[in-house]
Amino acid sequence: MAKPALSALPSTSASLGTKQSFRPVWYTALTVTPAQQKAICAKHLTGVYMDWAGVPFNQAIRWGITDVFKALGIKLLRITNWNLSTSAFPGNLAAVLPLHPNIILTGGPVSPEQFGAIMQPAISQGVTVATWGLGAKTLNTGSGQPLKAVVGYDFYHLGTELADAIHKAYPNGANFGYIHWVNNALAILNREQGMLDELKKFPNIHIITNGKPSPTNPASGYTDPNGSLAFTLAFLKAHPTVNLLFAPWEDNAAIGEAAAVKAAGMQGKVHIATMDLSTEGASQLVHNGTISIDMGEDMYDGGRSMALSAALSEIGAKIHPYVVVPVWPSTSANVLDSWNFMHGPDMPCGSSCKK
């Protein structure tokens, strides 16, 4: 997928909570020479991945990590999953620290204030840490620092790309229902703010929401990320002119919203714009379903970049503190290519991408 010029990406690592403000480099800047591969393998390293969900988006990250670890002789000790519950994160960490891993890779929807405190026991134990989309206010980032690297995409930029895709799909205008998961994760707040800011360029896209259209408005969404159905039903009843809904990601938020559209008898009248292309979204794009606008992100290379950054830091090789991967709109025309680029070679799309 095409990569824009880095100068066109608006965000620095500080937008994800790092103490410093680093400009991004593309994931392709991470390279490993045969000599470096040999040096890493000779260390017989071990690693853990602390995941926050188990949907295809996250599975693509896991495959990227697994493939790099295998190539570099790093033993993957465990994959945990704290299931979008910040309260479960410390318990996951406490369970893996007795294994004495050299590397811990993690990330997800946590505030940078919480994350630094949660990870301090690992830092104190001398673990090499790299993350997806998450900095720490109490930890420096970079080579020789407690947090080696933050990997992600430019989350604000994804929001602007989604807004442009919405306008392209609705050039004559739409009543856009902005509902979302209420949270304090900077990555999520950034991408939704990017979308809302970009939509201001298109006055015929009317934003309809409960209260002020802002990702920090607690009245405009649901607090349970798996509980979008009931909120969406009530929202559609209160705002019957809405013909397009926002969902903060596909599994399970957009799927719950699509179920609400069906329950309200509004299939074909109300569609959904979302991100994190998954099996249901791919199928609905192909078959003109309720999910009609989706975004892909290069998650496989996101996992690879975290693993490579951590491994290279173990031998003192050059790393980059802020690494990004590309994003793009997924459509019925490019759904198979979008899936393959996002999920990597280990996760074929199967029947979902077939017409």
Summary of the structure (lengths in Angstrom):
residues: 355
radius of gyration: 20.1
end to end distance: 22.1
largest distance: 63.3
contacts: 1318
relative contact order: 0.18
helix: 44%
strand: 18%
